[in-house]
Amino acid sequence: MSFEYAPILIFTYKRIATLKTTIDCLKRNKYSSLHELYIFSDGPKTDSDVDSINEVRKFIKSVNGFKNIYIRESTINKGLANSIIDGVSEIINIYGKVIVLEDDLMTSPNFLAYMNLGLNHYINNSKVFSVSGFTMPIKGLQPNSIYFTKRASCWGWATWADRWGNIDWAVKNYEDFNADSVLKNRFNEMGSDMSNMLNRQMSGEINSWAIRWCFHQFMNDLYTVFPAISKVINIGLEDPNATHTNEKFNRFKTFLDYTNNEHYLFTDNVELDGDIIKQFIRPYSIQQRIKYKILNALF
């Protein structure tokens, strides 16, 4: 690959075990030493978090294997949403593109190859909003093919400055959207949880950057490109120290790509495939959400 590599951003809090796995997996990528790495360490929410955060910060100062490593330590607890919005905005305005991970993601050896190739291929296609490294298992696809959805994934992703910079994080058009039942139903076509998550965000019940990201994508009719085989697995869902999730039964279980493939069938024909979308949205269905909620409550 002869183009300029995107910087990697990792956002971490207090989970040193999963963070070490995230870093170790990245270092196994053939191109890791050609990437700038930025690590954002959030500040403690309570005094009980201080020791864990200090341990994380000691570790990240020892990280090597990348072109350059830059550490951003927050003196306050910004929370994940503000950390990502601020951190991505800072770095993407310098480089024009970014690859983003959180501290609980295991990546495949070809993760960086796939992400950079996707960024390069769609850099001038404004309909493509982001590149996702994660995917659920999708039947009927060639191993090196891709597909499109209108719902981004926040588990290992990449985007460009001209798309990130247009997002309205305040969601100023929320009231008009919320009064339009047709629009809300359309938003839920990419998952029955979408409108409810946005409502919870706007009421202050949750603080999610990702639902606002997805809402902007929906309102502007934009696409995310996904691989046929996942380059990312979330290893934090069962972690008792996870900030937002702790699940024994995972409805997003997938398989990591160990093929070392670095050639992908990126296409400029950006459109949805109905059969693929049916498979994609299944984990977000009411039935699946209820099923796994019961399983996690019982066991």
SULLIN-V482272 format. One record per residue. N is the residue number from 1. RES is the residue in three letters. PHI is phi in whole degrees, -180 to 180 (* if undefined). OMEGA is omega in radians with two decimals (* if undefined). D_CENTER is the distance of its C-alpha to the mean C-alpha in whole Angstrom. Layout:
# SULLIN-V482272
n->N res->RES phi->PHI omega->OMEGA d_center->D_CENTER
n->N res->RES phi->PHI omega->OMEGA d_center->D_CENTER
This chain:
# SULLIN-V482272
n->1 res->MET phi->* omega->-2.99 d_center->23
n->2 res->SER phi->-111 omega->3.14 d_center->25
n->3 res->PHE phi->-105 omega->-3.11 d_center->23
n->4 res->GLU phi->-76 omega->-3.09 d_center->22
n->5 res->TYR phi->-79 omega->3.11 d_center->18
n->6 res->ALA phi->-76 omega->3.03 d_center->15
n->7 res->PRO phi->-68 omega->3.08 d_center->15
n->8 res->ILE phi->-101 omega->3.08 d_center->12
n->9 res->LEU phi->-115 omega->3.05 d_center->11
n->10 res->ILE phi->-119 omega->3.11 d_center->11
n->11 res->PHE phi->-108 omega->-3.05 d_center->11
n->12 res->THR phi->-134 omega->3.11 d_center->14
n->13 res->TYR phi->-127 omega->-3.04 d_center->16
n->14 res->LYS phi->-136 omega->-3.08 d_center->19
n->15 res->ARG phi->-102 omega->-3.04 d_center->18
n->16 res->ILE phi->-72 omega->-3.08 d_center->19
n->17 res->ALA phi->-65 omega->3.14 d_center->19
n->18 res->THR phi->-70 omega->3.10 d_center->16
n->19 res->LEU phi->-61 omega->3.12 d_center->15
n->20 res->LYS phi->-60 omega->3.10 d_center->18
n->21 res->THR phi->-64 omega->3.12 d_center->17
n->22 res->THR phi->-58 omega->3.14 d_center->13
n->23 res->ILE phi->-66 omega->-3.11 d_center->16
n->24 res->ASP phi->-60 omega->3.13 d_center->18
n->25 res->CYS phi->-64 omega->3.12 d_center->16
n->26 res->LEU phi->-60 omega->-3.10 d_center->15
n->27 res->LYS phi->-67 omega->3.10 d_center->19
n->28 res->ARG phi->-80 omega->3.06 d_center->20
n->29 res->ASN phi->-71 omega->-3.09 d_center->18
n->30 res->LYS phi->-59 omega->-3.03 d_center->21
n->31 res->TYR phi->-102 omega->-3.05 d_center->20
n->32 res->SER phi->-60 omega->-3.08 d_center->19
n->33 res->SER phi->-71 omega->3.13 d_center->22
n->34 res->LEU phi->-99 omega->-3.06 d_center->22
n->35 res->HIS phi->-108 omega->2.91 d_center->19
n->36 res->GLU phi->-77 omega->3.13 d_center->19
n->37 res->LEU phi->-119 omega->3.05 d_center->17
n->38 res->TYR phi->-113 omega->3.11 d_center->16
n->39 res->ILE phi->-115 omega->3.13 d_center->15
n->40 res->PHE phi->-104 omega->-3.12 d_center->15
n->41 res->SER phi->-108 omega->-3.12 d_center->17
n->42 res->ASP phi->-77 omega->-3.14 d_center->18
n->43 res->GLY phi->-81 omega->-3.06 d_center->21
n->44 res->PRO phi->-70 omega->3.05 d_center->23
n->45 res->LYS phi->-81 omega->3.09 d_center->23
n->46 res->THR phi->-137 omega->3.12 d_center->26
n->47 res->ASP phi->-61 omega->-3.11 d_center->29
n->48 res->SER phi->-69 omega->3.14 d_center->28
n->49 res->ASP phi->-90 omega->-2.98 d_center->24
n->50 res->VAL phi->-61 omega->-3.09 d_center->26
n->51 res->ASP phi->-63 omega->3.14 d_center->27
n->52 res->SER phi->-64 omega->3.14 d_center->24
n->53 res->ILE phi->-68 omega->3.08 d_center->22
n->54 res->ASN phi->-62 omega->3.10 d_center->25
n->55 res->GLU phi->-65 omega->3.09 d_center->25
n->56 res->VAL phi->-61 omega->-3.08 d_center->21
n->57 res->ARG phi->-69 omega->3.04 d_center->23
n->58 res->LYS phi->-65 omega->-3.13 d_center->25
n->59 res->PHE phi->-65 omega->-3.04 d_center->23
n->60 res->ILE phi->-65 omega->3.07 d_center->21
n->61 res->LYS phi->-72 omega->3.14 d_center->24
n->62 res->SER phi->-99 omega->-3.07 d_center->25
n->63 res->VAL phi->-67 omega->3.06 d_center->22
n->64 res->ASN phi->-141 omega->3.08 d_center->23
n->65 res->GLY phi->98 omega->3.14 d_center->23
n->66 res->PHE phi->-123 omega->-3.09 d_center->21
n->67 res->LYS phi->-58 omega->3.02 d_center->23
n->68 res->ASN phi->-145 omega->-3.14 d_center->23
n->69 res->ILE phi->-126 omega->-3.14 d_center->21
n->70 res->TYR phi->-122 omega->-3.09 d_center->21
n->71 res->ILE phi->-115 omega->3.07 d_center->20
n->72 res->ARG phi->-116 omega->-3.14 d_center->20
n->73 res->GLU phi->-107 omega->3.12 d_center->21
n->74 res->SER phi->-86 omega->3.11 d_center->21
n->75 res->THR phi->-82 omega->3.12 d_center->25
n->76 res->ILE phi->-121 omega->3.05 d_center->23
n->77 res->ASN phi->-87 omega->-3.12 d_center->21
n->78 res->LYS phi->-85 omega->-3.02 d_center->18
n->79 res->GLY phi->83 omega->-3.04 d_center->16
n->80 res->LEU phi->-63 omega->-3.07 d_center->12
n->81 res->ALA phi->-60 omega->-3.12 d_center->12
n->82 res->ASN phi->-67 omega->3.11 d_center->15
n->83 res->SER phi->-61 omega->-3.11 d_center->14
n->84 res->ILE phi->-70 omega->-3.14 d_center->10
n->85 res->ILE phi->-59 omega->-3.12 d_center->13
n->86 res->ASP phi->-68 omega->-3.08 d_center->15
n->87 res->GLY phi->-67 omega->3.12 d_center->14
n->88 res->VAL phi->-62 omega->-3.13 d_center->12
n->89 res->SER phi->-60 omega->3.14 d_center->15
n->90 res->GLU phi->-62 omega->-3.00 d_center->17
n->91 res->ILE phi->-80 omega->-3.11 d_center->16
n->92 res->ILE phi->-68 omega->3.10 d_center->15
n->93 res->ASN phi->-74 omega->3.07 d_center->19
n->94 res->ILE phi->-88 omega->-2.99 d_center->20
n->95 res->TYR phi->-102 omega->-3.12 d_center->19
n->96 res->GLY phi->86 omega->3.14 d_center->18
n->97 res->LYS phi->-162 omega->3.14 d_center->14
n->98 res->VAL phi->-149 omega->2.93 d_center->12
n->99 res->ILE phi->-116 omega->-2.96 d_center->9
n->100 res->VAL phi->-124 omega->3.08 d_center->7
n->101 res->LEU phi->-135 omega->2.93 d_center->6
n->102 res->GLU phi->-103 omega->-2.94 d_center->8
n->103 res->ASP phi->-85 omega->-3.14 d_center->11
n->104 res->ASP phi->-137 omega->-3.05 d_center->11
n->105 res->LEU phi->-121 omega->3.05 d_center->9
n->106 res->MET phi->-94 omega->-3.10 d_center->12
n->107 res->THR phi->-112 omega->3.13 d_center->12
n->108 res->SER phi->-78 omega->3.13 d_center->15
n->109 res->PRO phi->-64 omega->3.13 d_center->18
n->110 res->ASN phi->-107 omega->3.14 d_center->17
n->111 res->PHE phi->-58 omega->-3.09 d_center->13
n->112 res->LEU phi->-66 omega->3.09 d_center->14
n->113 res->ALA phi->-62 omega->-3.14 d_center->17
n->114 res->TYR phi->-60 omega->-3.07 d_center->15
n->115 res->MET phi->-64 omega->3.14 d_center->12
n->116 res->ASN phi->-68 omega->3.09 d_center->15
n->117 res->LEU phi->-64 omega->3.10 d_center->17
n->118 res->GLY phi->-64 omega->3.10 d_center->15
n->119 res->LEU phi->-60 omega->-3.12 d_center->15
n->120 res->ASN phi->-69 omega->-3.07 d_center->18
n->121 res->HIS phi->-67 omega->-3.02 d_center->19
n->122 res->TYR phi->-104 omega->-3.07 d_center->18
n->123 res->ILE phi->-58 omega->-3.11 d_center->18
n->124 res->ASN phi->-104 omega->3.12 d_center->21
n->125 res->ASN phi->-103 omega->-3.03 d_center->20
n->126 res->SER phi->-70 omega->3.09 d_center->19
n->127 res->LYS phi->-78 omega->3.12 d_center->18
n->128 res->VAL phi->-92 omega->-2.99 d_center->15
n->129 res->PHE phi->-86 omega->-3.09 d_center->13
n->130 res->SER phi->-160 omega->3.05 d_center->10
n->131 res->VAL phi->-113 omega->3.12 d_center->9
n->132 res->SER phi->-103 omega->3.03 d_center->7
n->133 res->GLY phi->-88 omega->-3.12 d_center->8
n->134 res->PHE phi->-92 omega->2.93 d_center->8
n->135 res->THR phi->-152 omega->2.90 d_center->11
n->136 res->MET phi->-74 omega->3.04 d_center->13
n->137 res->PRO phi->-60 omega->-3.14 d_center->17
n->138 res->ILE phi->-120 omega->-3.12 d_center->18
n->139 res->LYS phi->-79 omega->3.00 d_center->22
n->140 res->GLY phi->89 omega->-3.13 d_center->24
n->141 res->LEU phi->-110 omega->2.98 d_center->22
n->142 res->GLN phi->-68 omega->-3.07 d_center->23
n->143 res->PRO phi->-57 omega->-3.10 d_center->21
n->144 res->ASN phi->-103 omega->3.13 d_center->20
n->145 res->SER phi->-91 omega->-3.14 d_center->20
n->146 res->ILE phi->-135 omega->3.02 d_center->17
n->147 res->TYR phi->-148 omega->-3.09 d_center->16
n->148 res->PHE phi->-120 omega->2.94 d_center->15
n->149 res->THR phi->-135 omega->3.05 d_center->14
n->150 res->LYS phi->-110 omega->3.05 d_center->14
n->151 res->ARG phi->-132 omega->3.14 d_center->11
n->152 res->ALA phi->-73 omega->3.02 d_center->8
n->153 res->SER phi->-112 omega->3.13 d_center->5
n->154 res->CYS phi->-103 omega->3.13 d_center->2
n->155 res->TRP phi->-103 omega->-3.12 d_center->3
n->156 res->GLY phi->82 omega->-3.01 d_center->4
n->157 res->TRP phi->-145 omega->3.13 d_center->5
n->158 res->ALA phi->-147 omega->3.08 d_center->8
n->159 res->THR phi->-158 omega->-3.05 d_center->10
n->160 res->TRP phi->-118 omega->-3.08 d_center->14
n->161 res->ALA phi->-62 omega->-3.07 d_center->16
n->162 res->ASP phi->-70 omega->3.08 d_center->18
n->163 res->ARG phi->-95 omega->3.12 d_center->15
n->164 res->TRP phi->-63 omega->-3.05 d_center->13
n->165 res->GLY phi->-68 omega->-3.12 d_center->17
n->166 res->ASN phi->-91 omega->-3.04 d_center->18
n->167 res->ILE phi->-73 omega->3.06 d_center->16
n->168 res->ASP phi->-94 omega->-3.08 d_center->18
n->169 res->TRP phi->-70 omega->3.11 d_center->17
n->170 res->ALA phi->-83 omega->-3.13 d_center->20
n->171 res->VAL phi->50 omega->-3.05 d_center->20
n->172 res->LYS phi->-66 omega->-3.13 d_center->24
n->173 res->ASN phi->-94 omega->-3.09 d_center->24
n->174 res->TYR phi->-62 omega->-3.08 d_center->23
n->175 res->GLU phi->-61 omega->3.10 d_center->27
n->176 res->ASP phi->-64 omega->3.11 d_center->28
n->177 res->PHE phi->-62 omega->-3.06 d_center->25
n->178 res->ASN phi->-66 omega->3.12 d_center->26
n->179 res->ALA phi->-88 omega->-3.06 d_center->29
n->180 res->ASP phi->-112 omega->-3.08 d_center->28
n->181 res->SER phi->-66 omega->3.12 d_center->28
n->182 res->VAL phi->-65 omega->-3.14 d_center->28
n->183 res->LEU phi->-65 omega->3.13 d_center->25
n->184 res->LYS phi->-65 omega->3.10 d_center->23
n->185 res->ASN phi->-64 omega->3.09 d_center->24
n->186 res->ARG phi->-66 omega->3.10 d_center->22
n->187 res->PHE phi->-60 omega->-3.11 d_center->19
n->188 res->ASN phi->-78 omega->3.10 d_center->19
n->189 res->GLU phi->-66 omega->3.08 d_center->20
n->190 res->MET phi->-97 omega->3.13 d_center->16
n->191 res->GLY phi->144 omega->-3.05 d_center->16
n->192 res->SER phi->-69 omega->-3.12 d_center->19
n->193 res->ASP phi->-91 omega->-2.93 d_center->17
n->194 res->MET phi->-64 omega->-3.09 d_center->16
n->195 res->SER phi->-62 omega->3.14 d_center->19
n->196 res->ASN phi->-64 omega->3.11 d_center->20
n->197 res->MET phi->-63 omega->3.12 d_center->16
n->198 res->LEU phi->-66 omega->3.09 d_center->17
n->199 res->ASN phi->-60 omega->3.13 d_center->21
n->200 res->ARG phi->-65 omega->3.08 d_center->20
n->201 res->GLN phi->-63 omega->-3.04 d_center->18
n->202 res->MET phi->-75 omega->3.09 d_center->21
n->203 res->SER phi->-87 omega->3.14 d_center->23
n->204 res->GLY phi->87 omega->-3.13 d_center->22
n->205 res->GLU phi->-71 omega->3.08 d_center->21
n->206 res->ILE phi->-131 omega->3.04 d_center->18
n->207 res->ASN phi->-129 omega->-3.03 d_center->16
n->208 res->SER phi->-119 omega->2.99 d_center->12
n->209 res->TRP phi->-74 omega->-2.98 d_center->11
n->210 res->ALA phi->-68 omega->-3.13 d_center->8
n->211 res->ILE phi->-69 omega->3.08 d_center->11
n->212 res->ARG phi->-70 omega->3.05 d_center->13
n->213 res->TRP phi->-61 omega->-3.14 d_center->11
n->214 res->CYS phi->-67 omega->3.12 d_center->11
n->215 res->PHE phi->-65 omega->3.08 d_center->15
n->216 res->HIS phi->-60 omega->3.12 d_center->15
n->217 res->GLN phi->-60 omega->-3.14 d_center->14
n->218 res->PHE phi->-63 omega->-3.06 d_center->16
n->219 res->MET phi->-66 omega->-3.12 d_center->19
n->220 res->ASN phi->-110 omega->3.04 d_center->19
n->221 res->ASP phi->56 omega->-3.08 d_center->19
n->222 res->LEU phi->-110 omega->-3.02 d_center->16
n->223 res->TYR phi->-122 omega->2.96 d_center->14
n->224 res->THR phi->-115 omega->3.11 d_center->11
n->225 res->VAL phi->-97 omega->-3.11 d_center->12
n->226 res->PHE phi->-120 omega->3.04 d_center->12
n->227 res->PRO phi->-83 omega->3.09 d_center->14
n->228 res->ALA phi->-70 omega->3.11 d_center->16
n->229 res->ILE phi->-120 omega->-3.02 d_center->16
n->230 res->SER phi->-66 omega->3.02 d_center->12
n->231 res->LYS phi->-98 omega->-3.05 d_center->12
n->232 res->VAL phi->-141 omega->2.94 d_center->10
n->233 res->ILE phi->-127 omega->3.07 d_center->11
n->234 res->ASN phi->-85 omega->-3.13 d_center->10
n->235 res->ILE phi->-98 omega->-3.07 d_center->13
n->236 res->GLY phi->-99 omega->-3.06 d_center->13
n->237 res->LEU phi->-65 omega->-3.14 d_center->14
n->238 res->GLU phi->-101 omega->-3.11 d_center->18
n->239 res->ASP phi->-79 omega->3.14 d_center->18
n->240 res->PRO phi->-64 omega->3.12 d_center->20
n->241 res->ASN phi->-93 omega->-3.13 d_center->19
n->242 res->ALA phi->-64 omega->-3.09 d_center->16
n->243 res->THR phi->-73 omega->-3.01 d_center->15
n->244 res->HIS phi->-119 omega->-3.08 d_center->14
n->245 res->THR phi->-139 omega->3.03 d_center->15
n->246 res->ASN phi->-159 omega->-3.01 d_center->18
n->247 res->GLU phi->-126 omega->3.04 d_center->18
n->248 res->LYS phi->-77 omega->-3.13 d_center->21
n->249 res->PHE phi->-108 omega->-2.96 d_center->20
n->250 res->ASN phi->-111 omega->3.12 d_center->17
n->251 res->ARG phi->-77 omega->3.12 d_center->17
n->252 res->PHE phi->-108 omega->-3.13 d_center->13
n->253 res->LYS phi->-63 omega->-3.13 d_center->15
n->254 res->THR phi->-144 omega->-3.07 d_center->15
n->255 res->PHE phi->-124 omega->-3.09 d_center->17
n->256 res->LEU phi->-85 omega->-3.12 d_center->16
n->257 res->ASP phi->-81 omega->3.08 d_center->17
n->258 res->TYR phi->-112 omega->-3.07 d_center->20
n->259 res->THR phi->-79 omega->-3.03 d_center->22
n->260 res->ASN phi->65 omega->3.09 d_center->21
n->261 res->ASN phi->-65 omega->3.10 d_center->21
n->262 res->GLU phi->-128 omega->3.12 d_center->21
n->263 res->HIS phi->-125 omega->-3.04 d_center->22
n->264 res->TYR phi->-129 omega->-3.09 d_center->20
n->265 res->LEU phi->-88 omega->3.08 d_center->22
n->266 res->PHE phi->-65 omega->-3.11 d_center->20
n->267 res->THR phi->-122 omega->3.07 d_center->22
n->268 res->ASP phi->-91 omega->3.08 d_center->23
n->269 res->ASN phi->-86 omega->-3.02 d_center->23
n->270 res->VAL phi->-86 omega->-3.14 d_center->20
n->271 res->GLU phi->-158 omega->-3.14 d_center->21
n->272 res->LEU phi->-89 omega->3.01 d_center->20
n->273 res->ASP phi->-109 omega->-3.04 d_center->22
n->274 res->GLY phi->-56 omega->-3.13 d_center->23
n->275 res->ASP phi->-65 omega->3.12 d_center->23
n->276 res->ILE phi->-68 omega->-3.12 d_center->20
n->277 res->ILE phi->-62 omega->3.09 d_center->19
n->278 res->LYS phi->-59 omega->3.10 d_center->21
n->279 res->GLN phi->-69 omega->-3.08 d_center->19
n->280 res->PHE phi->-63 omega->-3.02 d_center->16
n->281 res->ILE phi->-86 omega->-3.07 d_center->16
n->282 res->ARG phi->-55 omega->3.14 d_center->19
n->283 res->PRO phi->-63 omega->-3.13 d_center->16
n->284 res->TYR phi->-92 omega->-3.09 d_center->16
n->285 res->SER phi->-68 omega->3.13 d_center->20
n->286 res->ILE phi->-58 omega->-3.11 d_center->22
n->287 res->GLN phi->-61 omega->-3.13 d_center->24
n->288 res->GLN phi->-69 omega->3.13 d_center->21
n->289 res->ARG phi->-65 omega->3.11 d_center->20
n->290 res->ILE phi->-67 omega->-3.12 d_center->24
n->291 res->LYS phi->-56 omega->-3.08 d_center->24
n->292 res->TYR phi->-76 omega->3.05 d_center->22
n->293 res->LYS phi->-65 omega->3.11 d_center->22
n->294 res->ILE phi->-66 omega->3.14 d_center->26
n->295 res->LEU phi->-59 omega->-3.13 d_center->25
n->296 res->ASN phi->-71 omega->3.09 d_center->23
n->297 res->ALA phi->-77 omega->-3.05 d_center->26
n->298 res->LEU phi->-83 omega->-2.97 d_center->29
n->299 res->PHE phi->-119 omega->* d_center->28
